[in-house]
Protein backbone atom coordinates (compact mmCIF):
# COMPACT_ATOMS: atom_id res chain seq x y z
CA UNK A 1 0.00 0.00 0.00
CA UNK A 2 1.26 3.44 -0.91
CA UNK A 3 1.61 6.10 1.77
CA UNK A 4 0.09 9.54 1.29
CA UNK A 5 3.53 11.15 1.04
CA UNK A 6 4.70 8.73 -1.67
CA UNK A 7 1.40 9.18 -3.50
CA UNK A 8 1.90 12.98 -3.54
CA UNK A 9 5.41 12.67 -5.00
CA UNK A 10 4.16 10.18 -7.62
CA UNK A 11 1.27 12.44 -8.62
CA UNK A 12 3.58 15.44 -8.98
CA UNK A 13 6.01 13.49 -11.18
CA UNK A 14 3.10 12.05 -13.17
CA UNK A 15 1.61 15.51 -13.79
CA UNK A 16 4.96 16.77 -15.09
CA UNK A 17 5.32 13.73 -17.37
CA UNK A 18 1.78 14.18 -18.72
CA UNK A 19 2.56 17.80 -19.67
CA UNK A 20 5.36 16.63 -21.96
CA UNK A 21 3.85 13.29 -23.01
CA UNK A 22 6.75 11.30 -21.54
CA UNK A 23 4.75 8.88 -19.36
CA UNK A 24 6.49 5.68 -20.41
CA UNK A 25 10.00 7.17 -20.57
CA UNK A 26 9.70 8.60 -17.05
CA UNK A 27 8.23 5.30 -15.83
CA UNK A 28 11.19 3.37 -17.26
CA UNK A 29 13.69 5.80 -15.71
CA UNK A 30 11.90 5.66 -12.37
CA UNK A 31 11.97 1.86 -12.44
CA UNK A 32 15.68 1.88 -13.27
CA UNK A 33 16.44 4.30 -10.42
CA UNK A 34 14.36 2.27 -7.99
CA UNK A 35 16.00 -0.98 -9.06
CA UNK A 36 19.49 0.47 -8.72
CA UNK A 37 18.86 2.01 -5.32
CA UNK A 38 17.10 -1.09 -3.98
CA UNK A 39 19.65 -3.60 -5.27
CA UNK A 40 22.69 -1.57 -4.24
CA UNK A 41 22.67 -1.92 -0.47
CA UNK A 42 25.60 0.49 -0.09
CA UNK A 43 23.79 3.24 -2.02
CA UNK A 44 20.59 2.68 -0.04
CA UNK A 45 22.44 2.85 3.28
CA UNK A 46 24.44 5.89 2.15
CA UNK A 47 21.33 7.84 1.15
CA UNK A 48 19.52 6.79 4.32
CA UNK A 49 22.38 7.81 6.63
CA UNK A 50 21.39 10.95 8.54
CA UNK A 51 25.03 11.75 9.33
CA UNK A 52 25.92 12.27 5.67
CA UNK A 53 25.23 15.78 4.36
CA UNK A 54 22.74 16.67 1.66
CA UNK A 55 25.41 17.96 -0.71
CA UNK A 56 27.30 14.68 -0.56
CA UNK A 57 24.11 12.74 -1.23
CA UNK A 58 23.22 15.01 -4.16
CA UNK A 59 26.70 14.45 -5.60
CA UNK A 60 26.14 10.68 -5.50
CA UNK A 61 22.78 11.09 -7.23
CA UNK A 62 24.32 13.38 -9.85
CA UNK A 63 27.10 10.86 -10.56
CA UNK A 64 24.70 7.92 -10.75
CA UNK A 65 21.80 9.47 -12.67
CA UNK A 66 22.50 12.88 -14.22
CA UNK A 67 22.26 12.62 -18.00
CA UNK A 68 21.13 8.99 -17.77
CA UNK A 69 17.54 9.50 -16.68
CA UNK A 70 14.88 12.18 -17.10
CA UNK A 71 15.95 15.46 -15.46
CA UNK A 72 12.65 15.66 -13.54
CA UNK A 73 13.50 12.37 -11.90
CA UNK A 74 16.94 13.65 -10.88
CA UNK A 75 15.22 16.64 -9.24
CA UNK A 76 12.85 14.26 -7.44
CA UNK A 77 15.80 12.19 -6.21
CA UNK A 78 17.50 15.37 -4.92
CA UNK A 79 14.31 16.32 -3.13
CA UNK A 80 13.93 12.86 -1.58
CA UNK A 81 17.58 12.89 -0.45
CA UNK A 82 17.19 16.38 1.05
CA UNK A 83 14.16 15.29 3.03
CA UNK A 84 15.51 11.88 4.04
CA UNK A 85 12.82 10.06 2.06
CA UNK A 86 14.74 7.99 -0.49
CA UNK A 87 13.20 4.91 1.11
CA UNK A 88 9.88 5.97 -0.48
CA UNK A 89 11.20 5.46 -4.01
CA UNK A 90 9.64 1.99 -4.31
CA UNK A 91 6.21 3.26 -3.27
CA UNK A 92 6.52 6.27 -5.57
CA UNK A 93 7.39 4.01 -8.51
CA UNK A 94 4.46 1.72 -7.73
CA UNK A 95 1.96 4.58 -7.60
CA UNK A 96 3.41 6.22 -10.71
CA UNK A 97 3.08 2.93 -12.58
CA UNK A 98 -0.56 2.67 -11.49
CA UNK A 99 -1.30 6.23 -12.67
CA UNK A 100 0.50 5.67 -15.97
CA UNK A 101 -1.32 2.40 -16.59
CA UNK A 102 -4.72 3.97 -15.88
CA UNK A 103 -3.88 6.92 -18.17
CA UNK A 104 -3.21 4.38 -20.93
CA UNK A 105 -6.61 2.75 -20.24
CA UNK A 106 -5.26 -0.45 -18.66
CA UNK A 107 -6.48 -1.90 -15.37
CA UNK A 108 -4.87 -4.67 -13.35
CA UNK A 109 -7.50 -7.21 -12.41
CA UNK A 110 -7.02 -10.13 -10.07
CA UNK A 111 -9.56 -12.91 -10.57
CA UNK A 112 -10.17 -15.50 -7.88
CA UNK A 113 -11.83 -18.76 -8.80
CA UNK A 114 -12.69 -22.02 -7.04
CA UNK A 115 -10.56 -23.96 -9.52
CA UNK A 116 -7.78 -23.21 -12.04
CA UNK A 117 -9.03 -21.42 -15.16
CA UNK A 118 -8.17 -22.49 -18.68
CA UNK A 119 -7.06 -20.08 -21.43
CA UNK A 120 -10.55 -19.94 -22.98
CA UNK A 121 -12.14 -19.11 -19.63
CA UNK A 122 -9.53 -16.43 -18.93
CA UNK A 123 -10.12 -14.87 -22.36
CA UNK A 124 -13.90 -14.89 -21.83
CA UNK A 125 -13.58 -13.32 -18.36
CA UNK A 126 -11.10 -10.72 -19.67
CA UNK A 127 -13.48 -9.70 -22.50
CA UNK A 128 -16.39 -9.48 -20.08
CA UNK A 129 -14.40 -7.36 -17.63
CA UNK A 130 -13.09 -5.09 -20.40
CA UNK A 131 -16.69 -4.35 -21.43
CA UNK A 132 -17.77 -3.79 -17.85
CA UNK A 133 -14.76 -1.65 -16.83
CA UNK A 134 -14.45 0.14 -20.19
CA UNK A 135 -10.67 -0.47 -20.16
CA UNK A 136 -8.10 -2.99 -21.32
CA UNK A 137 -7.53 -5.60 -18.65
CA UNK A 138 -4.26 -7.11 -17.43
CA UNK A 139 -5.66 -10.30 -15.91
CA UNK A 140 -4.05 -12.36 -13.16
CA UNK A 141 -5.74 -15.38 -11.64
CA UNK A 142 -5.57 -17.14 -8.30
CA UNK A 143 -7.38 -20.16 -6.93
CA UNK A 144 -9.49 -19.49 -3.85
CA UNK A 145 -10.89 -22.85 -2.67
CA UNK A 146 -13.42 -21.16 -0.35
CA UNK A 147 -15.48 -20.06 -3.39
CA UNK A 148 -18.38 -22.35 -4.20
CA UNK A 149 -18.22 -21.54 -7.90
CA UNK A 150 -17.86 -18.63 -10.28
CA UNK A 151 -15.26 -15.90 -9.85
CA UNK A 152 -14.53 -12.75 -7.87
CA UNK A 153 -12.57 -9.98 -9.58
CA UNK A 154 -10.70 -7.14 -7.86
CA UNK A 155 -9.38 -4.02 -9.57
CA UNK A 156 -8.21 -0.71 -8.10
CA UNK A 157 -10.06 -1.35 -4.84
CA UNK A 158 -13.27 -2.34 -6.63
CA UNK A 159 -14.64 -5.86 -6.14
CA UNK A 160 -16.79 -7.44 -8.82
CA UNK A 161 -18.65 -10.38 -7.36
CA UNK A 162 -19.47 -13.02 -9.96
CA UNK A 163 -19.46 -16.06 -7.70
CA UNK A 164 -22.34 -18.30 -6.73
CA UNK A 165 -21.62 -17.41 -3.11
CA UNK A 166 -22.01 -13.70 -3.93
CA UNK A 167 -25.20 -14.27 -5.89
CA UNK A 168 -26.67 -16.23 -2.96
CA UNK A 169 -25.70 -13.43 -0.54
CA UNK A 170 -27.28 -10.85 -2.87
CA UNK A 171 -30.46 -12.90 -3.04
CA UNK A 172 -30.55 -13.26 0.75
CA UNK A 173 -30.01 -9.50 1.17
CA UNK A 174 -32.90 -8.76 -1.22
CA UNK A 175 -35.17 -11.19 0.65
CA UNK A 176 -34.27 -9.52 3.95
CA UNK A 177 -34.99 -6.09 2.43
CA UNK A 178 -31.43 -4.74 2.69
Backbone as JSON, one array per atom type, in Angstrom:
{
  "sequence": "XXXXXXXXXXXXXXXXXXXXXXXXXXXXXXXXXXXXXXXXXXXXXXXXXXXXXXXXXXXXXXXXXXXXXXXXXXXXXXXXXXXXXXXXXXXXXXXXXXXXXXXXXXXXXXXXXXXXXXXXXXXXXXXXXXXXXXXXXXXXXXXXXXXXXXXXXXXXXXXXXXXXXXXXXXXXXXXXXX",
  "N": [[0.85, -1.18, 0.0], [0.48, 2.23, -0.75], [1.88, 5.07, 0.78], [0.55, 8.26, 1.84], [2.37, 10.36, 1.46], [4.21, 9.32, -0.42], [2.43, 8.93, -2.49], [1.78, 11.58, -3.12], [4.23, 12.57, -4.13], [4.47, 10.88, -6.36], [2.22, 11.62, -7.87], [2.86, 14.28, -8.46], [5.18, 13.95, -10.07], [4.03, 12.45, -12.12], [2.14, 14.3, -13.16], [3.89, 16.2, -14.26], [5.13, 14.62, -16.22], [2.95, 14.03, -17.85], [2.41, 16.53, -18.95], [4.43, 16.79, -20.83], [4.16, 14.54, -22.3], [5.65, 12.24, -21.77], [5.17, 9.82, -20.41], [5.77, 6.96, -20.41], [8.56, 6.92, -20.75], [9.49, 8.29, -18.47], [8.49, 6.55, -16.56], [10.02, 4.24, -17.08], [12.59, 5.21, -16.48], [12.23, 5.82, -13.78], [11.73, 3.27, -12.75], [14.23, 2.1, -13.27], [15.9, 3.67, -11.63], [14.81, 3.08, -9.13], [15.28, 0.3, -9.05], [18.1, 0.24, -9.1], [18.76, 1.63, -6.73], [17.53, 0.02, -4.84], [18.73, -2.46, -5.17], [21.39, -2.0, -4.77], [22.84, -2.13, -1.91], [24.72, -0.6, -0.51], [24.42, 1.98, -1.62], [21.77, 2.52, -0.88], [21.99, 2.49, 1.94], [23.81, 4.58, 2.25], [22.37, 6.83, 1.26], [20.34, 6.8, 3.11], [21.56, 7.43, 5.48], [21.67, 9.57, 8.13], [23.77, 11.06, 9.03], [25.32, 11.83, 6.93], [25.85, 14.52, 4.78], [23.57, 16.62, 2.87], [24.58, 17.69, 0.46], [26.61, 15.94, -0.23], [25.12, 13.62, -0.66], [23.57, 14.49, -2.83], [25.58, 14.77, -4.71], [26.29, 12.1, -5.14], [23.91, 11.17, -6.29], [23.88, 12.77, -8.59], [26.17, 11.8, -9.92], [25.39, 9.15, -10.36], [22.98, 9.32, -11.82], [22.57, 11.69, -13.38], [22.03, 12.9, -16.58], [21.52, 10.37, -17.46], [18.99, 9.6, -16.85], [15.61, 10.94, -16.94], [15.48, 14.43, -16.4], [13.65, 15.5, -14.61], [13.26, 13.44, -12.87], [15.75, 13.26, -11.65], [15.7, 15.63, -10.2], [13.6, 15.0, -8.46], [14.84, 12.9, -7.05], [16.89, 14.34, -5.78], [15.31, 15.94, -4.12], [14.07, 13.98, -2.52], [16.36, 12.95, -1.25], [17.21, 15.22, 0.15], [15.17, 15.48, 1.98], [15.31, 13.18, 3.4], [13.95, 10.92, 2.45], [14.4, 8.86, 0.64], [13.82, 6.23, 0.88], [11.22, 5.96, 0.13], [11.09, 5.58, -2.55], [10.41, 3.16, -3.86], [7.63, 2.92, -3.31], [6.75, 5.25, -4.55], [7.37, 4.7, -7.22], [5.67, 2.53, -7.65], [3.1, 3.7, -7.37], [3.24, 5.63, -9.38], [3.43, 3.98, -11.62], [0.9, 2.79, -11.52], [-0.76, 5.05, -12.0], [0.14, 5.77, -14.55], [-0.52, 3.49, -16.01], [-3.34, 3.51, -15.77], [-3.86, 5.9, -17.12], [-3.24, 5.11, -19.65], [-5.38, 3.52, -20.13], [-5.5, 0.94, -19.04], [-6.25, -1.63, -16.79], [-5.27, -3.37, -13.89], [-6.37, -6.52, -13.01], [-7.33, -8.83, -10.66], [-8.35, -12.08, -10.56], [-10.21, -14.33, -8.77], [-10.87, -17.74, -8.4], [-12.71, -20.82, -7.88], [-11.42, -22.97, -8.86], [-8.63, -23.86, -11.01], [-8.33, -21.8, -13.92], [-8.84, -22.23, -17.42], [-7.29, -21.27, -20.59], [-9.27, -20.4, -22.42], [-11.38, -19.75, -20.72], [-10.2, -17.7, -19.22], [-9.83, -15.8, -21.26], [-12.49, -15.26, -21.96], [-13.47, -14.2, -19.54], [-11.79, -11.97, -19.33], [-12.59, -10.46, -21.6], [-15.25, -9.93, -20.86], [-14.86, -8.42, -18.52], [-13.44, -6.25, -19.58], [-15.42, -5.02, -21.11], [-17.21, -4.34, -19.08], [-15.63, -2.7, -17.38], [-14.76, -0.81, -19.11], [-12.14, -0.6, -20.14], [-8.82, -1.74, -21.07], [-7.72, -4.9, -19.91], [-5.43, -6.26, -17.65], [-5.03, -9.32, -16.77], [-4.82, -11.37, -13.94], [-4.78, -14.49, -12.29], [-5.99, -16.43, -9.51], [-6.37, -19.23, -7.42], [-9.0, -19.73, -5.21], [-10.04, -21.68, -2.89], [-12.23, -21.46, -1.14], [-14.37, -20.41, -2.49], [-17.55, -21.21, -3.82], [-18.31, -21.5, -6.45], [-17.92, -19.96, -9.7], [-16.5, -16.65, -10.1], [-14.51, -14.07, -8.48], [-13.62, -10.79, -8.98], [-11.06, -8.34, -8.6], [-10.16, -4.96, -8.78], [-8.3, -2.08, -8.63], [-9.22, -1.46, -6.02], [-11.88, -2.0, -6.28], [-14.41, -4.42, -6.07], [-15.7, -7.05, -7.94], [-18.24, -9.08, -7.86], [-18.83, -12.2, -8.92], [-19.46, -14.69, -8.2], [-21.06, -17.76, -7.19], [-21.54, -17.86, -4.5], [-21.59, -15.1, -3.89], [-23.82, -14.33, -5.39], [-25.82, -15.76, -4.05], [-25.68, -14.49, -1.55], [-26.45, -11.91, -2.3], [-29.08, -12.45, -3.11], [-30.16, -13.31, -0.66], [-29.88, -10.91, 0.8], [-31.65, -9.25, -0.62], [-34.05, -10.59, -0.08], [-34.22, -10.15, 2.63], [-34.64, -7.5, 2.63], [-32.59, -5.6, 2.5]],
  "CA": [[0.0, 0.0, 0.0], [1.26, 3.44, -0.91], [1.61, 6.1, 1.77], [0.09, 9.54, 1.29], [3.53, 11.15, 1.04], [4.7, 8.73, -1.67], [1.4, 9.18, -3.5], [1.9, 12.98, -3.54], [5.41, 12.67, -5.0], [4.16, 10.18, -7.62], [1.27, 12.44, -8.62], [3.58, 15.44, -8.98], [6.01, 13.49, -11.18], [3.1, 12.05, -13.17], [1.61, 15.51, -13.79], [4.96, 16.77, -15.09], [5.32, 13.73, -17.37], [1.78, 14.18, -18.72], [2.56, 17.8, -19.67], [5.36, 16.63, -21.96], [3.85, 13.29, -23.01], [6.75, 11.3, -21.54], [4.75, 8.88, -19.36], [6.49, 5.68, -20.41], [10.0, 7.17, -20.57], [9.7, 8.6, -17.05], [8.23, 5.3, -15.83], [11.19, 3.37, -17.26], [13.69, 5.8, -15.71], [11.9, 5.66, -12.37], [11.97, 1.86, -12.44], [15.68, 1.88, -13.27], [16.44, 4.3, -10.42], [14.36, 2.27, -7.99], [16.0, -0.98, -9.06], [19.49, 0.47, -8.72], [18.86, 2.01, -5.32], [17.1, -1.09, -3.98], [19.65, -3.6, -5.27], [22.69, -1.57, -4.24], [22.67, -1.92, -0.47], [25.6, 0.49, -0.09], [23.79, 3.24, -2.02], [20.59, 2.68, -0.04], [22.44, 2.85, 3.28], [24.44, 5.89, 2.15], [21.33, 7.84, 1.15], [19.52, 6.79, 4.32], [22.38, 7.81, 6.63], [21.39, 10.95, 8.54], [25.03, 11.75, 9.33], [25.92, 12.27, 5.67], [25.23, 15.78, 4.36], [22.74, 16.67, 1.66], [25.41, 17.96, -0.71], [27.3, 14.68, -0.56], [24.11, 12.74, -1.23], [23.22, 15.01, -4.16], [26.7, 14.45, -5.6], [26.14, 10.68, -5.5], [22.78, 11.09, -7.23], [24.32, 13.38, -9.85], [27.1, 10.86, -10.56], [24.7, 7.92, -10.75], [21.8, 9.47, -12.67], [22.5, 12.88, -14.22], [22.26, 12.62, -18.0], [21.13, 8.99, -17.77], [17.54, 9.5, -16.68], [14.88, 12.18, -17.1], [15.95, 15.46, -15.46], [12.65, 15.66, -13.54], [13.5, 12.37, -11.9], [16.94, 13.65, -10.88], [15.22, 16.64, -9.24], [12.85, 14.26, -7.44], [15.8, 12.19, -6.21], [17.5, 15.37, -4.92], [14.31, 16.32, -3.13], [13.93, 12.86, -1.58], [17.58, 12.89, -0.45], [17.19, 16.38, 1.05], [14.16, 15.29, 3.03], [15.51, 11.88, 4.04], [12.82, 10.06, 2.06], [14.74, 7.99, -0.49], [13.2, 4.91, 1.11], [9.88, 5.97, -0.48], [11.2, 5.46, -4.01], [9.64, 1.99, -4.31], [6.21, 3.26, -3.27], [6.52, 6.27, -5.57], [7.39, 4.01, -8.51], [4.46, 1.72, -7.73], [1.96, 4.58, -7.6], [3.41, 6.22, -10.71], [3.08, 2.93, -12.58], [-0.56, 2.67, -11.49], [-1.3, 6.23, -12.67], [0.5, 5.67, -15.97], [-1.32, 2.4, -16.59], [-4.72, 3.97, -15.88], [-3.88, 6.92, -18.17], [-3.21, 4.38, -20.93], [-6.61, 2.75, -20.24], [-5.26, -0.45, -18.66], [-6.48, -1.9, -15.37], [-4.87, -4.67, -13.35], [-7.5, -7.21, -12.41], [-7.02, -10.13, -10.07], [-9.56, -12.91, -10.57], [-10.17, -15.5, -7.88], [-11.83, -18.76, -8.8], [-12.69, -22.02, -7.04], [-10.56, -23.96, -9.52], [-7.78, -23.21, -12.04], [-9.03, -21.42, -15.16], [-8.17, -22.49, -18.68], [-7.06, -20.08, -21.43], [-10.55, -19.94, -22.98], [-12.14, -19.11, -19.63], [-9.53, -16.43, -18.93], [-10.12, -14.87, -22.36], [-13.9, -14.89, -21.83], [-13.58, -13.32, -18.36], [-11.1, -10.72, -19.67], [-13.48, -9.7, -22.5], [-16.39, -9.48, -20.08], [-14.4, -7.36, -17.63], [-13.09, -5.09, -20.4], [-16.69, -4.35, -21.43], [-17.77, -3.79, -17.85], [-14.76, -1.65, -16.83], [-14.45, 0.14, -20.19], [-10.67, -0.47, -20.16], [-8.1, -2.99, -21.32], [-7.53, -5.6, -18.65], [-4.26, -7.11, -17.43], [-5.66, -10.3, -15.91], [-4.05, -12.36, -13.16], [-5.74, -15.38, -11.64], [-5.57, -17.14, -8.3], [-7.38, -20.16, -6.93], [-9.49, -19.49, -3.85], [-10.89, -22.85, -2.67], [-13.42, -21.16, -0.35], [-15.48, -20.06, -3.39], [-18.38, -22.35, -4.2], [-18.22, -21.54, -7.9], [-17.86, -18.63, -10.28], [-15.26, -15.9, -9.85], [-14.53, -12.75, -7.87], [-12.57, -9.98, -9.58], [-10.7, -7.14, -7.86], [-9.38, -4.02, -9.57], [-8.21, -0.71, -8.1], [-10.06, -1.35, -4.84], [-13.27, -2.34, -6.63], [-14.64, -5.86, -6.14], [-16.79, -7.44, -8.82], [-18.65, -10.38, -7.36], [-19.47, -13.02, -9.96], [-19.46, -16.06, -7.7], [-22.34, -18.3, -6.73], [-21.62, -17.41, -3.11], [-22.01, -13.7, -3.93], [-25.2, -14.27, -5.89], [-26.67, -16.23, -2.96], [-25.7, -13.43, -0.54], [-27.28, -10.85, -2.87], [-30.46, -12.9, -3.04], [-30.55, -13.26, 0.75], [-30.01, -9.5, 1.17], [-32.9, -8.76, -1.22], [-35.17, -11.19, 0.65], [-34.27, -9.52, 3.95], [-34.99, -6.09, 2.43], [-31.43, -4.74, 2.69]],
  "C": [[0.89, 1.24, 0.0], [0.88, 4.46, 0.14], [1.17, 7.38, 1.08], [1.25, 10.38, 0.77], [4.05, 10.64, -0.3], [3.71, 9.0, -2.8], [1.51, 10.62, -4.02], [3.1, 13.18, -4.47], [5.11, 12.04, -6.37], [3.22, 11.01, -8.48], [1.96, 13.66, -9.22], [4.44, 15.06, -10.19], [5.14, 13.11, -12.37], [2.56, 13.27, -13.9], [2.64, 16.17, -14.7], [5.16, 15.93, -16.36], [4.16, 13.84, -18.36], [1.92, 15.45, -19.56], [3.44, 17.65, -20.91], [5.12, 15.35, -22.74], [4.92, 12.22, -22.86], [6.42, 10.24, -20.49], [5.62, 7.63, -19.29], [7.98, 5.86, -20.2], [10.31, 7.46, -19.1], [9.49, 7.35, -16.21], [9.44, 4.37, -15.91], [12.37, 3.89, -16.45], [13.46, 5.63, -14.21], [12.13, 4.22, -11.92], [13.46, 1.55, -12.35], [16.32, 2.46, -12.01], [16.06, 3.5, -9.18], [15.14, 0.96, -7.91], [17.44, -0.81, -8.61], [19.62, 0.76, -7.23], [18.41, 0.89, -4.38], [18.06, -2.27, -4.05], [21.02, -3.26, -4.71], [22.54, -1.19, -2.78], [23.5, -0.73, 0.01], [24.98, 1.85, -0.43], [22.58, 3.54, -1.15], [20.97, 3.13, 1.36], [23.05, 4.25, 3.29], [23.38, 6.99, 2.13], [20.44, 7.91, 2.39], [20.25, 7.23, 5.57], [22.18, 9.29, 6.94], [22.65, 11.75, 8.85], [25.73, 12.29, 8.09], [25.14, 13.48, 5.16], [24.48, 15.68, 3.05], [23.57, 16.84, 0.39], [26.11, 16.69, -1.17], [26.33, 13.69, -1.21], [23.73, 13.18, -2.64], [24.33, 14.72, -5.16], [26.63, 12.99, -6.05], [25.03, 10.51, -6.53], [23.19, 11.63, -8.59], [25.22, 12.41, -10.62], [26.35, 9.63, -11.11], [23.65, 8.14, -11.84], [21.81, 10.63, -13.65], [22.89, 12.55, -15.66], [21.85, 11.22, -18.42], [19.63, 8.77, -17.65], [16.93, 10.89, -16.85], [15.29, 13.18, -16.01], [14.95, 15.68, -14.32], [12.84, 14.6, -12.46], [14.72, 12.68, -11.04], [16.54, 14.68, -9.82], [14.43, 15.96, -8.11], [13.81, 13.53, -6.5], [16.54, 13.14, -5.28], [16.56, 15.72, -3.77], [14.14, 15.22, -2.07], [15.16, 12.76, -0.68], [17.61, 14.02, 0.56], [16.27, 16.17, 2.23], [14.28, 13.94, 3.73], [14.43, 10.88, 3.69], [13.15, 9.17, 0.87], [14.15, 6.6, -0.34], [11.8, 4.83, 0.51], [9.9, 5.71, -1.98], [10.41, 4.27, -4.56], [8.15, 2.27, -4.35], [5.85, 4.28, -4.35], [6.45, 5.61, -6.94], [6.13, 3.18, -8.7], [3.23, 2.58, -8.04], [2.05, 5.24, -8.98], [3.01, 5.22, -11.79], [1.57, 2.76, -12.67], [-1.21, 3.83, -12.25], [-1.06, 6.17, -14.18], [-0.35, 4.61, -16.67], [-2.77, 2.84, -16.78], [-4.86, 5.03, -16.97], [-3.86, 6.28, -19.55], [-4.46, 3.5, -21.11], [-6.45, 1.27, -19.91], [-5.49, -0.59, -17.16], [-5.96, -3.28, -15.01], [-6.08, -5.27, -12.68], [-7.02, -8.56, -11.9], [-8.34, -10.89, -9.99], [-9.33, -14.13, -9.71], [-11.24, -16.47, -8.34], [-11.68, -19.98, -7.89], [-11.75, -23.08, -7.59], [-9.71, -23.25, -10.57], [-8.57, -22.96, -13.32], [-8.19, -21.76, -16.37], [-8.03, -21.2, -19.49], [-8.36, -19.53, -22.0], [-11.36, -19.2, -21.92], [-11.53, -17.76, -19.27], [-9.85, -15.39, -19.99], [-11.56, -14.37, -22.27], [-14.09, -13.9, -20.67], [-12.94, -11.97, -18.67], [-11.99, -9.86, -20.58], [-14.67, -9.12, -21.74], [-16.01, -8.31, -19.17], [-14.03, -6.1, -18.41], [-14.35, -4.3, -20.78], [-17.25, -3.65, -20.2], [-16.97, -2.6, -17.31], [-14.42, -0.57, -17.85], [-12.94, 0.44, -20.23], [-10.07, -1.8, -20.58], [-7.77, -3.58, -19.96], [-6.24, -6.41, -18.68], [-4.7, -8.1, -16.35], [-4.65, -11.22, -15.23], [-5.07, -13.2, -12.41], [-5.12, -16.05, -10.42], [-6.71, -18.04, -7.86], [-7.71, -19.82, -5.49], [-10.49, -20.6, -3.55], [-12.17, -22.56, -1.88], [-14.61, -20.74, -1.22], [-16.25, -21.32, -3.76], [-18.27, -22.58, -5.7], [-18.22, -20.13, -8.43], [-16.53, -17.96, -9.96], [-15.55, -14.61, -9.12], [-13.36, -12.0, -8.49], [-12.33, -8.74, -8.73], [-9.83, -6.26, -8.75], [-9.46, -2.64, -8.94], [-9.15, -0.5, -6.93], [-11.53, -1.67, -5.07], [-13.39, -3.86, -6.71], [-15.86, -6.13, -7.01], [-17.12, -8.89, -8.49], [-19.42, -11.13, -8.44], [-19.55, -14.48, -9.51], [-20.86, -16.48, -7.29], [-22.59, -17.84, -5.3], [-22.12, -15.97, -3.05], [-23.44, -13.54, -4.4], [-26.18, -14.72, -4.81], [-26.79, -15.17, -1.87], [-26.56, -12.28, -1.02], [-28.77, -11.18, -2.82], [-30.98, -12.84, -1.61], [-30.75, -11.83, 1.23], [-31.33, -8.92, 0.63], [-34.11, -9.32, -0.48], [-35.33, -10.58, 2.01], [-34.6, -8.04, 3.84], [-33.83, -5.14, 2.64], [-31.16, -3.93, 1.46]]
}
